Structures are given as C-alpha cells and as structure tokens.
C-alpha cells in the first residue's frame, strides 16, 4: 500500500495546506470528506445528522474550524462553506472487526483483509483506526480485561444490593407499626370512655 495521504491520518496538523498555494481550501474540503466519511464507521446506518452529532463528527467539526483559522478564515466560513458532506455508504469493516475482536489493532488488520477481499478502499481502515485511537485514548480494549471489569461491577452491584434495606420488609414493618398504633389509640379511647361512663 502506498503512503497514506495526510488527510487520511485524521490529524489536522498533517493536512498539507502549504502544498496548495493558490487555494488553501482544497485540503480542508478533502479532510472534511474523509473525516465525516470515516466517522460513519462508528454510528448505526449512514444518516448525516447521526454522524455529525457523534463524538467523531464533533471532532471533525472542531478540526475543520481549526484548519480554517490556519488559513485566516473565520467560523462563519467554516460553518457556511465547508459543510458536512453527504455520507457515502460503504462497508464498515473496521467497526465490524472491532465488534468481533474488541481490539483496534486487530480490527484494523481485519478491515484491511476484508477491504482487499472485497476490493474496497483500504484507506478507510487506516483513517478509522487513527480516528478511533485519537478519540478513545484512555479506553481499555482488551476483551478479557473488559470481562473482568464487568465481573467486578456485577459483584459490586450485588454487594450494594445486600447493603441496601429490603423495601418490602420496611413497608410491612411500617404497616404493622401503624396498625398497632391505631389499635393502641382505639383501646385508650375505649378505656377513657368506659371510665367516664362508670363514674356517672
């Protein structure tokens, strides 16, 4: 595979603005296309609004504003001229690999393998991997560790359940106390009434 074009690396610092001396906007439009079309990997379906509102779409929006500022354009230009593109439907092999394997490195290898097998653009495997790593730096991708974390959470929630008072028992005791109080009041009133009658 040839060296990836910098726009596929998901890093605005590597977008080659200086390579386009006449119109600096071309690489920004290219980055816009690649970034949003990579972001679709991480949402259900291909809806433009879902892509735009995802954390990946938000990343694209912020970086495009950043690139526009680099060439002296304001936020209005970034918002009105460089709009999110129409999303092109394509196989989401990286996301598929991530679901199956749970690890971004393995997901990228799976994506490259499937892209070669189905003759689709392998660059999106690289850009999906780069974007995923950039926005999920602190997440744990190891499946066994994730299972252990889930197991620990389950144990903790079971302990928390044991520590909490049982609502049914509390309700029954409260009702019994209320009934006993009412009986005691009735008996007291009855005794007082009987005593008053006897005196007469």
Residue, then its C-alpha position, 0 to 999 in steps of 0.5 A: x500500500x502506498x503512503x497514506x495521504x495526510x488527510x487520511x491520518x485524521x490529524x489536522x496538523x498533517x493536512x498539507x495546506x502549504x502544498x496548495x498555494x493558490x487555494x488553501x481550501x482544497x485540503x480542508x474540503x478533502x479532510x472534511x470528506x474523509x473525516x465525516x466519511x470515516x466517522x460513519x464507521x462508528x454510528x448505526x446506518x449512514x444518516x448525516x445528522x447521526x454522524x455529525x452529532x457523534x463524538x467523531x463528527x464533533x471532532x471533525x467539526x472542531x478540526x475543520x474550524x481549526x484548519x480554517x483559522x490556519x488559513x485566516x478564515x473565520x467560523x462563519x466560513x467554516x460553518x457556511x462553506x465547508x459543510x458536512x458532506x453527504x455520507x457515502x455508504x460503504x462497508x464498515x469493516x473496521x467497526x465490524x472487526x472491532x465488534x468481533x475482536x474488541x481490539x483496534x489493532x486487530x480490527x484494523x488488520x481485519x478491515x484491511x483483509x476484508x477491504x482487499x477481499x472485497x476490493x474496497x478502499x483500504x484507506x478507510x481502515x487506516x483513517x478509522x483506526x487513527x480516528x478511533x485511537x485519537x478519540x478513545x485514548x484512555x479506553x481499555x480494549x482488551x476483551x478479557x480485561x473488559x470481562x473482568x471489569x464487568x465481573x467486578x461491577x456485577x459483584x459490586x452491584x450485588x454487594x450494594x444490593x445486600x447493603x441496601x434495606x429490603x423495601x418490602x420488609x420496611x413497608x410491612x414493618x411500617x404497616x404493622x407499626x401503624x396498625x398497632x398504633x391505631x389499635x393502641x389509640x382505639x383501646x385508650x379511647x375505649x378505656x377513657x370512655x368506659x371510665x367516664x361512663x362508670x363514674x356517672 
